[in-house]
């Protein structure tokens, strides 16, 4: 029987939601221009940046895939988090790519590419960023709704209503206040989310115990693969290599991360946000990973029978919320649900806004030579955010997720991460890079993961695609994209242009 | 100290709990200050 009590826990959740809406709506009066809406007038300081980045990069979706990683691969499931933390630290410390990007004064990455590669590349970059980003984000709402249904014991028939309610709340303050509302609500959500995550983790470590967690992983992976990704049968060196590339690329060009850099008040602040948030990316994988391992260690086989038949088919994804539903006591359950709602709302709001900013700034705006008035620009941005919200609802309902959730997110992310990271490095540091190379890199970078996703759905090619796997697909995508950039650039005659 | 044979992951887990608890308190206080400063600067910009 789930421990969610409507009076006690429901009240805690209600108070949290009320405070979030008040905070989100209160700052909308400061939004006067498109720059205020998209990058908060570039007035964000370092601690607000840390809170916002941490809250954005931890949603229910994160909690679900990292817990699934812990359930399936033990402590080795936290490997991507360690790799991303290393990437954040090195990039923030050296300013590699992010310094020239912030100093360029661009509002999005494609805007920077226009200066080096021309307006066609800017539009093409905008299209792949939006394509990869929206396919990636498309499953967020559904997974968030499923977590809430399982953890609180709601009837599964209310899943659509839960998803829609979550979306409407987020959309209201994001549409009205843009990045300013996102930053202020992110701060509140960071505090609520962090308190919930820390308290539940301490409770898990205290009651389940370190020895039991280690024993459960050792029993599932007798070869030691639960502690070492290199000997893990479903990971191996290919996984580590792909994740190293993927997480470095995400640190450099993931739109929500970049948005914080570009909203920072100066370059030094942007770099500090990167270095000081870096260890959070270890926490982001270890904390839910521990919850997933605790589910592995404590759930009896009969417990899974309470899941719907569809969820039972892939119980590794739902084991963690199922475990929490009976492990966390009444009162604390309200804090946990508020924390998870906070995590999800901050992620959804930021993602909707940042992808809307690319659609407006890099796909639509270049067509309008004279530009829009500030009023029309704001209206257009708000309409795009609303359209993305509608897309999320329908894509989440219609797309049947197959296989490991993190693999899906990595593959869809690669659609643009491979090409955008290669373009960014070339744009900043390779004088011979040009529009031919950029165009070839964008095409190849999108083609490989899109082929993987499409062929996976066809009966004739399904088995072949599964045998190749997401890790090799990712490695091929990054390698081929870099090669396309070099070959394309060298083929074009004429002089190179500096940034 | 009993790491149950896995000191690396024990230390990572301990570091996560300690670091995250500390940073939550610190960022909660300093972030509030940042919000006030940001809204004040935006207000000043709007005032002709």
Interface residues (C-beta under 8 A of the other chain):
Chain A: X27 X30 X32 X36 X40 X41 X43 X44 X45 X46 X47 X48 X49 X50 X51 X54 X75 X78 X82 X180 X183 X184 X187 X190 X191 X194 X195 X197 X198 X201 X202 X205 X210 X211 X214 X215 X227 X279 X280 X282 X283 X286 X287 X290
Chain B: X2 X3 X4 X5 X6 X8 X9 X10 X12 X13 X15 X16 X17 X19 X20 X21 X23 X24 X26 X27 X28 X30 X31 X32 X33 X34 X35 X37 X38 X39 X41 X42 X43 X45 X46
